Amino acid sequence: MGKIVKAHLALLIVNIIYGANYSIVKKLAGYIDPYALVLIRAVVTGILFWVSSFLVRDKKIEKKDFRRLMLLGIFAIALNQLLFIKGLFMGNAINASIIMIFSPIVVILIEILFLKEKAPLIRIAGIITGVAGAFVLLIFRKPGATGSNLFIGDILILINCISWSIYMVMVRSLMVKYKTVTVVKWIFLFGSIYVLPFGWPGINSFNLAGMGTFQWGCLTYVVVASTFIAYFLNTYALKELSASIASTYIYLQPIIASIVAIALNQDSIDAIKIISALLIITGIFLVGLSRNESRKAVVVVVNSGDKSDAGD
């Protein structure tokens, strides 16, 4: 099996794990403070990555790369997980999964603004359509779903989505130089330090006595599957694939999240969610179409150049 195929398979597994994670995290509400959950998630996963790193030979991290790793600890762990868990505790699973498919649009925006990629009209139209889809979900709600907690929860998930997208773009340069475990262990070390002040006060409220087998199973899933395994596979995939390609796999998450949420009686599908998802997916399709057109234009220019050279 080739490296590219393995990378795509890794992303498929990651997004199936994340799709189920929305509802599983919500099952822990009432048993543990959201920030305490993030601290446990970060520290335990960090320990697992550091132990794993002793089994892998790799070169030492260059001093200049530690600044990027420290920033990645903010975007991948602190902002990402603190906002995601808090937002999910306040909101609902299907809303969160739909907002997260906004990620490819954010990745494209980052590439345009900071990596100086071209922005043809069709790509701009795609970005506007995707943004409209996200706002439809945030602004228009069915009766009985207008609570301020739900709105704030959705906003936190949206900021988390932006943070995760920044991580996807920033981490790729390090993946070219180092092994996956080497990069992720440092990200989790810095991330654990950042979330410590937020998570430690809530550790005392951890309802250990009320935790049954099901809740412990959910906690294990969140720590081992959706953090340790998912972060490893996602970062591994970014060694072979671009952030924009990797981010498109997130389309799977609303499907998985909806199935799990409905099965657990946590949520339901409505017209607003369907319209929002369709707008975001249409926006991403237009962005992808613009990229294909750009590639065709490059091919035409290259071929024209070859013919002119041959004529000389």
N, C-alpha and C positions, 0 to 999 in steps of 0.2 A: 504493500500500500504506500503510495507516494506521500510526500510531506504535505502537499496542497490538499489532497483528499483527507488526510488525517486532521488538518486544520479545520476543514469544513465539518467533519464529523464531530470534532471537539465543540464547535460553535452550536451544532444541533443539540448536543447533550446539555450544554450550558443553558440554552434557552428553554429547554424542557424543564430543567431543574428550577430556573427562575420563574417559569410560568406557574408551577405548583407552589412556589415559595410565598406568593402573595397571601393566599388563604392560610397557609401553615403558620406564617408569622402572626396573623390575626388571632389564631387559636391560643397564643401565649398572652394576649391582652388580659389584664386582671391578675396575672400570676407574677409578672415581672415588669419593672419600669422599663420603658423603651430604651432609654439611654444606658441603663444597666445591661440590657440585652446586647446592645452594640459593643459595650466594653468586653463582655464575656466572649462575644463573637470574634472581636479583634484579637484579644489576648490569646485565647485558645488556638485560633487559626495561626497566629504568629508563631506560637510554640511549635505547632505541627510543621510549619514551613522551615523553621530553623533546625529542627531535628532532621527533617528530610534533606536539608542542604549539606549535612555531613556525609551523605551518601553520594553526593555529586561533586565532581571536580570542576572547578571553574576559576578563572582569573579574578584577582581582587578588583573591587570597584575603584575606578579612578576618582581622585578627589573632586574633580570638576563635576562629576555625575551625582554627587551626594546632594547638591542643591536641587536637582531635578527630582531625586527620590524623596526628598523632604516635601516638595510641592505635591508629588503624587500621593503622599500619605494624607495630605489635606483633601485632594479631589477624590481619591479612590476609597478612602476609609472615613475620615472625619465628616466632611460635608455629605458625601454619598450615603453612608450608612446611618448617620444621625438623622438626616432629613428623611431618608426612606422609611426607617422603622417608625419614627414619630408620625410621619404623614400617613403611613398605613394604619397605625393604631387609631388615627383620627378619621380616616377616610374609609374607602372600601376597595376590595381587590380588583374588580374589573375596571373601575376608574383609573386606578394606579397603573394597570397593565396597558391601558390605552394611551395614557399620558407618556409612558415610557417608549412607545413606538415613535414618539417625536424625536428620539435620539438621532436617527440618521440625518434629519433636517439640521439639527444642531451641529453635527459633525461637519456637514457641508458648509454651514455658515462659518465655522471656525477655520476651515480650509480656505474659504474665500477671504476672510478678514485678516488672517495671520500668515497663511501660507501663500497668499497672493494668487489663488486659483482664479481663472476667468469666470465671470458671472453672466452668461448669455440670458436673453429675455425669458426663455422657457424655464431656465433654472430659477430665476427670480419668481416666476409665476408659481413654480412648484413649492418654493419656500413660503410664499404668501398663503398658498392653499393649505399647506401643512400647519402653519401658525393659526390659520382660521379654524382648523379642526380642533386644535388644542383649546382654543378659546371657547368654541361651542360647548365643549365638555365642562369647562370651568364656569361659564356664565349661565347657560340654559339648563335648567333642571326640572325634572317632573315634580308635581306637587308632593310635599312631604320630604323632599330631598334638598331643602334649601338651608339646612343648618350651617351655622358659621364654622363649626368644627370640620365638617365635610369639605367646605370651601378651602379652609386653611390647610387641611390635609392634602388636598389636590395641589395647592400652590407649593407646598413643601416637596411633593413628589416631582413637580415640574422643575424646581431648582435642583433637586437631586439628579434629574435627567440631564440637565446642563452640566453638572459636575462630573457625572459619569462619562459624558461625551468628551469633555476636556481630557479626562484620564485616557480614554481610548486613543486620542490623537497624540498625547504627550509620551505615552509609554513605549510607542513603537520604536523610537530611536535607540532606546536602551535594550530592547529585545534583539536588535541586530548585533549588539556587542556582547551580551551576557546570556547565560542560561535562565530559563523561566524561574526556577526556584530562587536563584540568586537575587533577581530583581524583586520578586514578590515578598521575600522574607524581610527585606529592608523597608519596603512600602508598609508592611504590617507593623514593623517595629516603630516607625515614626507615627503611623496612624494610631497605634495603641497609646502612645504618649499623648497625642492630641485629644483623644476621647476620654482619657482618664479623669479629668476634672468634671466632665459631664456625667459620666457613668457611675463613678464611685459612690456619690451620695445615694443613688437608688439601689445599691446592692443590698442595703439593710432591709429594703421592702420586698425582697425576693421571697415569694410565698412558697417556700420549700415544702411545708406541710400539706399544702393544697395540691401540689403537683402529683398527678397520677401517671401511669405508664404512657398514656397518650400524649400528655404534655411533655414528658421527658423525651419521647420519640420526636415530637415537633422541634424541641430545642436541639436535639442531636442533628436533625435534618438541616436546621438553619445554620448550625456551626460547621458541620462536616460537609454536607452536600452543597448548600447554596453559598458557602464561603470558601472553605478549603479547596474542594474539588472544582467549583465553578470559577474561582479566581485563577487557579492554576491553568485550567483548560482555556479560559478566555485569553489570558496573557500568552499562553503557548501559541494559540491561533494567530495572534497579532505578530508573531515572528515571521509568519508566512503570508498573511493577508493584510490589506490596508484596513484602516479604521472604518472607512465608509462601507467596505464590503462586509466586515464583521458586524457592523451595526444593523445591517438589513435583516439579520437573523432574528432580530427582536420582534419581527412581525408574528412569530410563533407564540409569543408570550400571552397576548390577549385570548387566543384560542384555548391554550392550556389553562390559563387563569380562569376563564369563564366556565370551563368544564368542571374544574375543581370547586370554584366558588358556588356554583349552582348545586353541585352534588352535596356540598356541606351546608346548603341553605343559608349562605352568607350574602348572596347577592342575586340579581336578576338582570337580564338584558332588556334594554328599552330603546326607543327610537333615537333619543339623543346620543346614546353611546354608539349606535350603529352609524349615524350620520357623522359623528366625530371621527370614528375609525376610518370611514370611507374617505373623508376629506384628507386625513393625514396620509393614508396609503396612496391616494391620488397625487398628493404633493410629492411624495417620495418617488412615485412612478415618473412624474414629469422631470424631477431632478436626474433620475437615472437615464431618462431618454436624452436629456441634454448632454450627459456624459458620453453616451453612445455616439451622438452626432459629432461631439468634439473629437472622439477617436477616429471617426470616419474622415473628418476634415484633415487630421494629421496624416492619415494613410494616403489621402489624395495628394497632399503636398509632397510627401516623401516620394510617391510614385512619379509625380510630375518632375521632381528633381532628378530622379534616376533617368527619365526619358531625355531630359535636356542634356544631361551629362553624356548620354549615349550618342546624341546628335552631334556634340562637339567632337 
